[in-house]
Amino acid sequence: MSVCVIGAGLSGLAAAHALGTRGIDFVCLEKAPDVGGIWRQPDAGERGPGYRTLHLNTAKSLTGYADFPMPDAYPLYPRHSQVAAYLRDFAGWAGLRERIEFGTEVVSVRPRDGGGWRVVSRGAGGHSRERTFSHVIVASGHNTDPALPDPLPPGASSFAGTILHSVDYQDGRDFAGRRVVVVGLGASAVDIAADLSRHAERTVLSVRRGLHIVPKQLFGISVDLIAEAPWFTAMPFEEARRFVENALLVARGKLSDYGLPEPDHPIFSSAVTVSDEILSRIRHGGVVPKPAVEAFDGERVVFADGTAERADAVVYCTGFRMSFPYLPQGCPVSASGAVELYRRVVAPGPPGLHFVGLVRPQGAITRLVEAQARWVAGIVAGDVALPPEDVMRKEIDTYLAAIADRYGNTEGSSIQVDFGPYLAELTALRPQ
């Protein structure tokens, strides 16, 4: 029995550690020259979603692995270089490095007629290698295929400035003295806008739809620690929603007071944006809110309210498509755009294909990733029996129907999970 783990970021290392702890033979394939995923990219200078000001939005006590806490000397929210160093230390402590093939890109993963999975990889020298594994664990993340509006607003092709995606943004100092429009209101958008506001001549934040902006701390407590606290998880859903909405009203007031659109949905009906900086930067005049981009006109960006700004660059922080080009078409992302995985982990169909880390909780992801990894290790070891495919697909359909009812059919909503209930679900699935 052998297992292929794809990716050596936070999720891949968790999966490798769970397998190693069980004495299961595995190899981890990582296309980068070191572990760490997005956390090492700002220092490596590689294209990716990491940028120079990247910090954790979740507390170090919950983001570090349970068996290997982050150093006491780290701040509550470490910067990217500290997280990258921590992940390197974890890989050494857990004895994982000798099981990782660096500089190895996965080209194809396909089921074999006789069982198992055929994995084709390409090394740094361009040489291909084909191997067969009984199980494949995909832990390569989903922030690799940048999504831009298609089509871009009218006039984009003749815009005098530069249009780029956040995947190509590295450092606000690169835009010193320039006028920049940032499009979006997610985590990357608010981080990049705040960073630019300290270097650019003018920073405009273009927002199409309101999102709930949550500070990193409420009542002096990191919000992800609140999300996992027994007193909070014990609350009925609607009571928890009211509690957070009232706390936000006290902490920051109405978003419309900052010139931002109010969300058209209650909290926990969409992803939230965690930021301590963006509202302060708006109040200090460093960031100027504007509505959606309507068109480009020479060197100007025209907004939906009819106003316009001269701009040297526009940074689209419009997220990523979930893309797994080495997997069979439709796996795990269906034609409808939904991720179809049993318990958010197991691909129904030919046995042996699993995903770790393909979830989006309101809070830290690490405990969920570790629980997923332990469950998969149990499946590989034969301690856990999966139900028939039709039962798995019924569970998937039920889950996605509930997701659509709560979040709508927006792209990416299918990977939303509630931390407490999902962790309890994974814990119950493991053999006692």
DRENFIPA-242598 format. One record per residue (C-alpha): residue in three letters; x, y negated, z. Coordinates in pm, whole numbers. Example, Ala and Ser with C-alpha at 12.3 -4.5 7.8 and 13.67 -1.06 7.14 Angstrom:
BEGIN
@vokol = ALA, px = 1230, py = 450, pz = 780
@vokol = SER, px = 1367, py = 106, pz = 714
END
This chain:
BEGIN
@vokol = MET, px = 0, py = 0, pz = 0
@vokol = SER, px = 141, py = -339, pz = -99
@vokol = VAL, px = 0, py = -691, pz = -94
@vokol = CYS, px = 79, py = -1000, pz = -299
@vokol = VAL, px = 32, py = -1336, pz = -126
@vokol = ILE, px = 19, py = -1633, pz = -364
@vokol = GLY, px = 147, py = -1956, pz = -210
@vokol = ALA, px = 370, py = -2041, pz = 87
@vokol = GLY, px = 191, py = -2343, pz = 228
@vokol = LEU, px = 3, py = -2347, pz = 556
@vokol = SER, px = -252, py = -2087, pz = 443
@vokol = GLY, px = -5, py = -1857, pz = 268
@vokol = LEU, px = 226, py = -1850, pz = 568
@vokol = ALA, px = -70, py = -1768, pz = 795
@vokol = ALA, px = -166, py = -1478, pz = 567
@vokol = ALA, px = 193, py = -1353, pz = 551
@vokol = HIS, px = 226, py = -1370, pz = 930
@vokol = ALA, px = -99, py = -1175, pz = 981
@vokol = LEU, px = 18, py = -903, pz = 743
@vokol = GLY, px = 365, py = -887, pz = 894
@vokol = THR, px = 221, py = -858, pz = 1244
@vokol = ARG, px = 26, py = -552, pz = 1130
@vokol = GLY, px = 334, py = -399, pz = 964
@vokol = ILE, px = 177, py = -426, pz = 618
@vokol = ASP, px = 414, py = -443, pz = 321
@vokol = PHE, px = 380, py = -765, pz = 123
@vokol = VAL, px = 558, py = -1012, pz = -99
@vokol = CYS, px = 479, py = -1384, pz = -116
@vokol = LEU, px = 518, py = -1565, pz = -449
@vokol = GLU, px = 584, py = -1941, pz = -431
@vokol = LYS, px = 657, py = -2156, pz = -735
@vokol = ALA, px = 832, py = -2428, pz = -531
@vokol = PRO, px = 1187, py = -2389, pz = -395
@vokol = ASP, px = 1072, py = -2394, pz = -32
@vokol = VAL, px = 772, py = -2343, pz = 195
@vokol = GLY, px = 534, py = -2622, pz = 294
@vokol = GLY, px = 301, py = -2690, pz = 0
@vokol = ILE, px = 180, py = -3051, pz = -16
@vokol = TRP, px = 365, py = -3143, pz = 303
@vokol = ARG, px = 709, py = -3107, pz = 145
@vokol = GLN, px = 623, py = -3284, pz = -183
@vokol = PRO, px = 678, py = -3648, pz = -79
@vokol = ASP, px = 1041, py = -3575, pz = 13
@vokol = ALA, px = 1089, py = -3338, pz = -282
@vokol = GLY, px = 968, py = -3599, pz = -531
@vokol = GLU, px = 744, py = -3344, pz = -704
@vokol = ARG, px = 411, py = -3415, pz = -867
@vokol = GLY, px = 133, py = -3337, pz = -626
@vokol = PRO, px = -127, py = -3476, pz = -387
@vokol = GLY, px = 131, py = -3566, pz = -119
@vokol = TYR, px = 244, py = -3930, pz = -85
@vokol = ARG, px = 498, py = -4113, pz = 133
@vokol = THR, px = 252, py = -4232, pz = 398
@vokol = LEU, px = 82, py = -3892, pz = 433
@vokol = HIS, px = 10, py = -3798, pz = 796
@vokol = LEU, px = -209, py = -3539, pz = 960
@vokol = ASN, px = -567, py = -3645, pz = 1017
@vokol = THR, px = -607, py = -3370, pz = 1274
@vokol = ALA, px = -440, py = -3322, pz = 1612
@vokol = LYS, px = -111, py = -3133, pz = 1616
@vokol = SER, px = -242, py = -2894, pz = 1884
@vokol = LEU, px = -508, py = -2764, pz = 1647
@vokol = THR, px = -315, py = -2795, pz = 1321
@vokol = GLY, px = -16, py = -2594, pz = 1441
@vokol = TYR, px = -36, py = -2215, pz = 1448
@vokol = ALA, px = -168, py = -2064, pz = 1770
@vokol = ASP, px = 144, py = -1848, pz = 1820
@vokol = PHE, px = 388, py = -2128, pz = 1735
@vokol = PRO, px = 278, py = -2474, pz = 1858
@vokol = MET, px = 416, py = -2792, pz = 1708
@vokol = PRO, px = 698, py = -2950, pz = 1914
@vokol = ASP, px = 604, py = -3160, pz = 2217
@vokol = ALA, px = 818, py = -3440, pz = 2073
@vokol = TYR, px = 587, py = -3472, pz = 1773
@vokol = PRO, px = 322, py = -3748, pz = 1785
@vokol = LEU, px = -44, py = -3653, pz = 1797
@vokol = TYR, px = -67, py = -3703, pz = 1419
@vokol = PRO, px = 271, py = -3608, pz = 1266
@vokol = ARG, px = 391, py = -3743, pz = 932
@vokol = HIS, px = 446, py = -3524, pz = 626
@vokol = SER, px = 819, py = -3466, pz = 684
@vokol = GLN, px = 754, py = -3343, pz = 1038
@vokol = VAL, px = 483, py = -3103, pz = 920
@vokol = ALA, px = 712, py = -2976, pz = 644
@vokol = ALA, px = 993, py = -2916, pz = 896
@vokol = TYR, px = 749, py = -2739, pz = 1128
@vokol = LEU, px = 633, py = -2504, pz = 851
@vokol = ARG, px = 994, py = -2423, pz = 763
@vokol = ASP, px = 1062, py = -2345, pz = 1129
@vokol = PHE, px = 752, py = -2127, pz = 1149
@vokol = ALA, px = 857, py = -1927, pz = 843
@vokol = GLY, px = 1196, py = -1865, pz = 1004
@vokol = TRP, px = 1049, py = -1779, pz = 1345
@vokol = ALA, px = 802, py = -1532, pz = 1193
@vokol = GLY, px = 1068, py = -1371, pz = 973
@vokol = LEU, px = 884, py = -1457, pz = 653
@vokol = ARG, px = 1150, py = -1622, pz = 438
@vokol = GLU, px = 1308, py = -1295, pz = 323
@vokol = ARG, px = 964, py = -1184, pz = 200
@vokol = ILE, px = 908, py = -1497, pz = -12
@vokol = GLU, px = 1018, py = -1519, pz = -375
@vokol = PHE, px = 1078, py = -1890, pz = -434
@vokol = GLY, px = 1072, py = -2049, pz = -779
@vokol = THR, px = 821, py = -1785, pz = -890
@vokol = GLU, px = 503, py = -1889, pz = -1068
@vokol = VAL, px = 205, py = -1655, pz = -1095
@vokol = VAL, px = 92, py = -1633, pz = -1456
@vokol = SER, px = -182, py = -1372, pz = -1445
@vokol = VAL, px = -377, py = -1164, pz = -1193
@vokol = ARG, px = -603, py = -894, pz = -1341
@vokol = PRO, px = -774, py = -581, pz = -1205
@vokol = ARG, px = -640, py = -244, pz = -1321
@vokol = ASP, px = -872, py = 25, pz = -1448
@vokol = GLY, px = -730, py = 273, pz = -1200
@vokol = GLY, px = -757, py = 35, pz = -907
@vokol = GLY, px = -534, py = -235, pz = -772
@vokol = TRP, px = -423, py = -559, pz = -935
@vokol = ARG, px = -170, py = -631, pz = -1205
@vokol = VAL, px = 26, py = -947, pz = -1125
@vokol = VAL, px = 246, py = -1113, pz = -1384
@vokol = SER, px = 489, py = -1374, pz = -1255
@vokol = ARG, px = 759, py = -1591, pz = -1408
@vokol = GLY, px = 1083, py = -1670, pz = -1229
@vokol = ALA, px = 1299, py = -1982, pz = -1241
@vokol = GLY, px = 1492, py = -1847, pz = -1540
@vokol = GLY, px = 1173, py = -1799, pz = -1740
@vokol = HIS, px = 1182, py = -1420, pz = -1709
@vokol = SER, px = 846, py = -1247, pz = -1665
@vokol = ARG, px = 782, py = -962, pz = -1427
@vokol = GLU, px = 478, py = -737, pz = -1394
@vokol = ARG, px = 388, py = -562, pz = -1071
@vokol = THR, px = 91, py = -374, pz = -929
@vokol = PHE, px = -50, py = -445, pz = -583
@vokol = SER, px = -335, py = -288, pz = -392
@vokol = HIS, px = -447, py = -632, pz = -269
@vokol = VAL, px = -393, py = -993, pz = -371
@vokol = ILE, px = -440, py = -1285, pz = -131
@vokol = VAL, px = -477, py = -1623, pz = -301
@vokol = ALA, px = -356, py = -1903, pz = -76
@vokol = SER, px = -239, py = -2155, pz = -334
@vokol = GLY, px = -478, py = -2436, pz = -241
@vokol = HIS, px = -711, py = -2624, pz = -470
@vokol = ASN, px = -550, py = -2967, pz = -515
@vokol = THR, px = -361, py = -2905, pz = -838
@vokol = ASP, px = -594, py = -3004, pz = -1124
@vokol = PRO, px = -663, py = -3379, pz = -1100
@vokol = ALA, px = -1015, py = -3492, pz = -1188
@vokol = LEU, px = -1064, py = -3821, pz = -1371
@vokol = PRO, px = -1402, py = -3957, pz = -1486
@vokol = ASP, px = -1484, py = -3811, pz = -1826
@vokol = PRO, px = -1522, py = -4029, pz = -2011
@vokol = LEU, px = -1343, py = -4318, pz = -1845
@vokol = PRO, px = -1536, py = -4647, pz = -1842
@vokol = PRO, px = -1556, py = -4839, pz = -2172
@vokol = GLY, px = -1240, py = -5023, pz = -2266
@vokol = ALA, px = -1007, py = -4788, pz = -2079
@vokol = SER, px = -808, py = -4702, pz = -2392
@vokol = SER, px = -716, py = -5068, pz = -2447
@vokol = PHE, px = -662, py = -5159, pz = -2081
@vokol = ALA, px = -342, py = -5363, pz = -2054
@vokol = GLY, px = -244, py = -5209, pz = -1721
@vokol = THR, px = -170, py = -4854, pz = -1605
@vokol = ILE, px = -437, py = -4596, pz = -1522
@vokol = LEU, px = -323, py = -4309, pz = -1302
@vokol = HIS, px = -458, py = -4041, pz = -1072
@vokol = SER, px = -364, py = -4021, pz = -705
@vokol = VAL, px = -165, py = -3704, pz = -784
@vokol = ASP, px = 96, py = -3933, pz = -941
@vokol = TYR, px = 99, py = -4188, pz = -658
@vokol = GLN, px = 403, py = -4172, pz = -432
@vokol = ASP, px = 483, py = -4501, pz = -261
@vokol = GLY, px = 318, py = -4841, pz = -222
@vokol = ARG, px = 656, py = -5006, pz = -274
@vokol = ASP, px = 638, py = -4900, pz = -638
@vokol = PHE, px = 357, py = -5156, pz = -678
@vokol = ALA, px = 517, py = -5449, pz = -495
@vokol = GLY, px = 380, py = -5781, pz = -621
@vokol = ARG, px = 125, py = -5613, pz = -848
@vokol = ARG, px = -254, py = -5623, pz = -846
@vokol = VAL, px = -405, py = -5277, pz = -795
@vokol = VAL, px = -755, py = -5131, pz = -797
@vokol = VAL, px = -806, py = -4807, pz = -603
@vokol = VAL, px = -1114, py = -4604, pz = -700
@vokol = GLY, px = -1278, py = -4382, pz = -438
@vokol = LEU, px = -1353, py = -4360, pz = -67
@vokol = GLY, px = -1210, py = -4020, pz = 26
@vokol = ALA, px = -905, py = -3955, pz = 242
@vokol = SER, px = -652, py = -4022, pz = -33
@vokol = ALA, px = -828, py = -4339, pz = -148
@vokol = VAL, px = -832, py = -4505, pz = 194
@vokol = ASP, px = -475, py = -4395, pz = 273
@vokol = ILE, px = -344, py = -4525, pz = -59
@vokol = ALA, px = -539, py = -4851, pz = -37
@vokol = ALA, px = -404, py = -4916, pz = 313
@vokol = ASP, px = -50, py = -4837, pz = 197
@vokol = LEU, px = -77, py = -5060, pz = -110
@vokol = SER, px = -215, py = -5349, pz = 93
@vokol = ARG, px = 125, py = -5388, pz = 258
@vokol = HIS, px = 311, py = -5420, pz = -73
@vokol = ALA, px = 80, py = -5519, pz = -358
@vokol = GLU, px = -17, py = -5878, pz = -434
@vokol = ARG, px = -385, py = -5776, pz = -418
@vokol = THR, px = -554, py = -5447, pz = -337
@vokol = VAL, px = -914, py = -5381, pz = -440
@vokol = LEU, px = -1108, py = -5073, pz = -330
@vokol = SER, px = -1380, py = -4973, pz = -578
@vokol = VAL, px = -1654, py = -4764, pz = -417
@vokol = ARG, px = -1937, py = -4602, pz = -609
@vokol = ARG, px = -2109, py = -4421, pz = -322
@vokol = GLY, px = -2099, py = -4476, pz = 52
@vokol = LEU, px = -1938, py = -4215, pz = 274
@vokol = HIS, px = -1923, py = -4190, pz = 651
@vokol = ILE, px = -1590, py = -4327, pz = 774
@vokol = VAL, px = -1485, py = -4171, pz = 1102
@vokol = PRO, px = -1193, py = -4295, pz = 1315
@vokol = LYS, px = -934, py = -4039, pz = 1414
@vokol = GLN, px = -1039, py = -4078, pz = 1776
@vokol = LEU, px = -1366, py = -4138, pz = 1959
@vokol = PHE, px = -1373, py = -4203, pz = 2333
@vokol = GLY, px = -994, py = -4173, pz = 2322
@vokol = ILE, px = -1017, py = -3811, pz = 2202
@vokol = SER, px = -911, py = -3683, pz = 1860
@vokol = VAL, px = -1231, py = -3616, pz = 1666
@vokol = ASP, px = -1125, py = -3262, pz = 1572
@vokol = LEU, px = -1079, py = -3183, pz = 1941
@vokol = ILE, px = -1433, py = -3306, pz = 1995
@vokol = ALA, px = -1557, py = -3092, pz = 1705
@vokol = GLU, px = -1415, py = -2780, pz = 1871
@vokol = ALA, px = -1511, py = -2865, pz = 2230
@vokol = PRO, px = -1760, py = -2616, pz = 2383
@vokol = TRP, px = -1989, py = -2899, pz = 2501
@vokol = PHE, px = -2014, py = -3026, pz = 2143
@vokol = THR, px = -2047, py = -2693, pz = 1962
@vokol = ALA, px = -2323, py = -2594, pz = 2206
@vokol = MET, px = -2538, py = -2887, pz = 2093
@vokol = PRO, px = -2822, py = -2820, pz = 1849
@vokol = PHE, px = -2728, py = -2949, pz = 1504
@vokol = GLU, px = -2962, py = -3249, pz = 1503
@vokol = GLU, px = -2853, py = -3350, pz = 1853
@vokol = ALA, px = -2486, py = -3333, pz = 1750
@vokol = ARG, px = -2564, py = -3543, pz = 1443
@vokol = ARG, px = -2737, py = -3813, pz = 1652
@vokol = PHE, px = -2452, py = -3812, pz = 1903
@vokol = VAL, px = -2190, py = -3877, pz = 1634
@vokol = GLU, px = -2399, py = -4136, pz = 1451
@vokol = ASN, px = -2448, py = -4334, pz = 1773
@vokol = ALA, px = -2079, py = -4304, pz = 1862
@vokol = LEU, px = -1983, py = -4437, pz = 1518
@vokol = LEU, px = -2222, py = -4727, pz = 1549
@vokol = VAL, px = -2052, py = -4826, pz = 1875
@vokol = ALA, px = -1698, py = -4766, pz = 1745
@vokol = ARG, px = -1719, py = -4950, pz = 1415
@vokol = GLY, px = -2067, py = -5090, pz = 1356
@vokol = LYS, px = -2231, py = -5076, pz = 1013
@vokol = LEU, px = -2019, py = -5013, pz = 706
@vokol = SER, px = -2215, py = -5278, pz = 518
@vokol = ASP, px = -2061, py = -5534, pz = 758
@vokol = TYR, px = -1727, py = -5453, pz = 592
@vokol = GLY, px = -1861, py = -5494, pz = 240
@vokol = LEU, px = -1889, py = -5119, pz = 185
@vokol = PRO, px = -2206, py = -4938, pz = 77
@vokol = GLU, px = -2394, py = -4759, pz = 352
@vokol = PRO, px = -2402, py = -4380, pz = 302
@vokol = ASP, px = -2722, py = -4258, pz = 137
@vokol = HIS, px = -2715, py = -3943, pz = 351
@vokol = PRO, px = -2688, py = -3858, pz = 722
@vokol = ILE, px = -2354, py = -3750, pz = 863
@vokol = PHE, px = -2263, py = -3383, pz = 815
@vokol = SER, px = -2448, py = -3382, pz = 481
@vokol = SER, px = -2129, py = -3457, pz = 292
@vokol = ALA, px = -1757, py = -3466, pz = 358
@vokol = VAL, px = -1655, py = -3750, pz = 588
@vokol = THR, px = -1352, py = -3978, pz = 551
@vokol = VAL, px = -1124, py = -3991, pz = 854
@vokol = SER, px = -930, py = -4316, pz = 882
@vokol = ASP, px = -815, py = -4554, pz = 1152
@vokol = GLU, px = -677, py = -4807, pz = 904
@vokol = ILE, px = -908, py = -4886, pz = 616
@vokol = LEU, px = -1171, py = -5085, pz = 805
@vokol = SER, px = -900, py = -5284, pz = 983
@vokol = ARG, px = -725, py = -5357, pz = 653
@vokol = ILE, px = -1054, py = -5481, pz = 508
@vokol = ARG, px = -1116, py = -5703, pz = 809
@vokol = HIS, px = -764, py = -5844, pz = 778
@vokol = GLY, px = -816, py = -5921, pz = 408
@vokol = GLY, px = -554, py = -5674, pz = 290
@vokol = VAL, px = -813, py = -5464, pz = 106
@vokol = VAL, px = -1107, py = -5613, pz = -84
@vokol = PRO, px = -1412, py = -5385, pz = -136
@vokol = LYS, px = -1587, py = -5383, pz = -473
@vokol = PRO, px = -1858, py = -5165, pz = -628
@vokol = ALA, px = -1803, py = -4908, pz = -903
@vokol = VAL, px = -1587, py = -4982, pz = -1206
@vokol = GLU, px = -1818, py = -5063, pz = -1497
@vokol = ALA, px = -1566, py = -5132, pz = -1773
@vokol = PHE, px = -1215, py = -5240, pz = -1865
@vokol = ASP, px = -1161, py = -5564, pz = -2054
@vokol = GLY, px = -803, py = -5627, pz = -2160
@vokol = GLU, px = -617, py = -5689, pz = -1835
@vokol = ARG, px = -937, py = -5709, pz = -1630
@vokol = VAL, px = -1144, py = -5450, pz = -1445
@vokol = VAL, px = -1517, py = -5525, pz = -1451
@vokol = PHE, px = -1734, py = -5401, pz = -1163
@vokol = ALA, px = -2100, py = -5303, pz = -1143
@vokol = ASP, px = -2195, py = -5632, pz = -977
@vokol = GLY, px = -2061, py = -5830, pz = -1276
@vokol = THR, px = -1746, py = -5953, pz = -1103
@vokol = ALA, px = -1402, py = -5882, pz = -1248
@vokol = GLU, px = -1044, py = -5857, pz = -1126
@vokol = ARG, px = -718, py = -5888, pz = -1316
@vokol = ALA, px = -526, py = -5568, pz = -1248
@vokol = ASP, px = -186, py = -5425, pz = -1330
@vokol = ALA, px = -283, py = -5071, pz = -1225
@vokol = VAL, px = -588, py = -4861, pz = -1139
@vokol = VAL, px = -542, py = -4557, pz = -916
@vokol = TYR, px = -826, py = -4305, pz = -943
@vokol = CYS, px = -858, py = -4113, pz = -615
@vokol = THR, px = -1134, py = -3898, pz = -755
@vokol = GLY, px = -1029, py = -3559, pz = -626
@vokol = PHE, px = -936, py = -3234, pz = -791
@vokol = ARG, px = -1108, py = -2958, pz = -980
@vokol = MET, px = -1082, py = -2615, pz = -825
@vokol = SER, px = -868, py = -2441, pz = -1081
@vokol = PHE, px = -710, py = -2096, pz = -1069
@vokol = PRO, px = -582, py = -2047, pz = -1425
@vokol = TYR, px = -410, py = -1716, pz = -1345
@vokol = LEU, px = -737, py = -1550, pz = -1236
@vokol = PRO, px = -1015, py = -1409, pz = -1456
@vokol = GLN, px = -1255, py = -1674, pz = -1579
@vokol = GLY, px = -1538, py = -1739, pz = -1334
@vokol = CYS, px = -1340, py = -1619, pz = -1032
@vokol = PRO, px = -1391, py = -1757, pz = -776
@vokol = VAL, px = -1553, py = -2066, pz = -932
@vokol = SER, px = -1869, py = -1976, pz = -1122
@vokol = ALA, px = -2002, py = -2151, pz = -1429
@vokol = SER, px = -2220, py = -2363, pz = -1200
@vokol = GLY, px = -1911, py = -2495, pz = -1022
@vokol = ALA, px = -1978, py = -2312, pz = -695
@vokol = VAL, px = -1717, py = -2097, pz = -522
@vokol = GLU, px = -1865, py = -1748, pz = -488
@vokol = LEU, px = -1689, py = -1558, pz = -209
@vokol = TYR, px = -1828, py = -1321, pz = 52
@vokol = ARG, px = -1786, py = -1488, pz = 392
@vokol = ARG, px = -1586, py = -1753, pz = 200
@vokol = VAL, px = -1299, py = -1503, pz = 164
@vokol = VAL, px = -1368, py = -1192, pz = -44
@vokol = ALA, px = -1429, py = -1193, pz = -418
@vokol = PRO, px = -1713, py = -952, pz = -501
@vokol = GLY, px = -1633, py = -717, pz = -783
@vokol = PRO, px = -1316, py = -510, pz = -818
@vokol = PRO, px = -1192, py = -459, pz = -461
@vokol = GLY, px = -876, py = -617, pz = -327
@vokol = LEU, px = -896, py = -987, pz = -415
@vokol = HIS, px = -913, py = -1227, pz = -120
@vokol = PHE, px = -883, py = -1603, pz = -60
@vokol = VAL, px = -741, py = -1772, pz = 247
@vokol = GLY, px = -782, py = -2145, pz = 306
@vokol = LEU, px = -1048, py = -2213, pz = 41
@vokol = VAL, px = -1276, py = -2387, pz = 292
@vokol = ARG, px = -1335, py = -2747, pz = 395
@vokol = PRO, px = -1427, py = -2789, pz = 764
@vokol = GLN, px = -1507, py = -3105, pz = 955
@vokol = GLY, px = -1183, py = -3088, pz = 1152
@vokol = ALA, px = -862, py = -2888, pz = 1154
@vokol = ILE, px = -842, py = -2591, pz = 918
@vokol = THR, px = -564, py = -2387, pz = 1081
@vokol = ARG, px = -769, py = -2181, pz = 1329
@vokol = LEU, px = -1008, py = -2088, pz = 1049
@vokol = VAL, px = -721, py = -1993, pz = 819
@vokol = GLU, px = -566, py = -1776, pz = 1090
@vokol = ALA, px = -901, py = -1604, pz = 1152
@vokol = GLN, px = -946, py = -1544, pz = 778
@vokol = ALA, px = -594, py = -1402, pz = 756
@vokol = ARG, px = -647, py = -1164, pz = 1048
@vokol = TRP, px = -973, py = -1043, pz = 895
@vokol = VAL, px = -808, py = -980, pz = 558
@vokol = ALA, px = -523, py = -796, pz = 729
@vokol = GLY, px = -787, py = -575, pz = 891
@vokol = ILE, px = -944, py = -508, pz = 551
@vokol = VAL, px = -607, py = -416, pz = 401
@vokol = ALA, px = -522, py = -190, pz = 696
@vokol = GLY, px = -854, py = -8, pz = 660
@vokol = ASP, px = -993, py = -121, pz = 994
@vokol = VAL, px = -1268, py = -325, pz = 831
@vokol = ALA, px = -1517, py = -180, pz = 583
@vokol = LEU, px = -1674, py = -422, pz = 336
@vokol = PRO, px = -2037, py = -382, pz = 228
@vokol = PRO, px = -2136, py = -289, pz = -127
@vokol = GLU, px = -2106, py = -558, pz = -394
@vokol = ASP, px = -2480, py = -624, pz = -409
@vokol = VAL, px = -2487, py = -693, pz = -35
@vokol = MET, px = -2192, py = -930, pz = -68
@vokol = ARG, px = -2360, py = -1117, pz = -351
@vokol = LYS, px = -2681, py = -1150, pz = -150
@vokol = GLU, px = -2484, py = -1307, pz = 137
@vokol = ILE, px = -2317, py = -1546, pz = -109
@vokol = ASP, px = -2651, py = -1648, pz = -262
@vokol = THR, px = -2804, py = -1709, pz = 82
@vokol = TYR, px = -2509, py = -1920, pz = 190
@vokol = LEU, px = -2500, py = -2127, pz = -128
@vokol = ALA, px = -2874, py = -2192, pz = -106
@vokol = ALA, px = -2828, py = -2330, pz = 245
@vokol = ILE, px = -2532, py = -2539, pz = 129
@vokol = ALA, px = -2733, py = -2685, pz = -159
@vokol = ASP, px = -3019, py = -2769, pz = 76
@vokol = ARG, px = -2785, py = -2955, pz = 314
@vokol = TYR, px = -2520, py = -3105, pz = 87
@vokol = GLY, px = -2678, py = -3097, pz = -257
@vokol = ASN, px = -2513, py = -2948, pz = -562
@vokol = THR, px = -2205, py = -3169, pz = -566
@vokol = GLU, px = -1880, py = -3019, pz = -686
@vokol = GLY, px = -1685, py = -2878, pz = -395
@vokol = SER, px = -1978, py = -2860, pz = -153
@vokol = SER, px = -1970, py = -2480, pz = -170
@vokol = ILE, px = -1650, py = -2471, pz = 37
@vokol = GLN, px = -1793, py = -2680, pz = 325
@vokol = VAL, px = -1808, py = -2493, pz = 657
@vokol = ASP, px = -1903, py = -2585, pz = 1013
@vokol = PHE, px = -1602, py = -2511, pz = 1228
@vokol = GLY, px = -1764, py = -2353, pz = 1534
@vokol = PRO, px = -2020, py = -2127, pz = 1367
@vokol = TYR, px = -1776, py = -2017, pz = 1096
@vokol = LEU, px = -1501, py = -1931, pz = 1343
@vokol = ALA, px = -1753, py = -1731, pz = 1549
@vokol = GLU, px = -1861, py = -1551, pz = 1231
@vokol = LEU, px = -1505, py = -1454, pz = 1142
@vokol = THR, px = -1432, py = -1344, pz = 1497
@vokol = ALA, px = -1739, py = -1119, pz = 1500
@vokol = LEU, px = -1633, py = -957, pz = 1173
@vokol = ARG, px = -1300, py = -836, pz = 1313
@vokol = PRO, px = -1285, py = -495, pz = 1482
@vokol = GLN, px = -1273, py = -526, pz = 1860
END
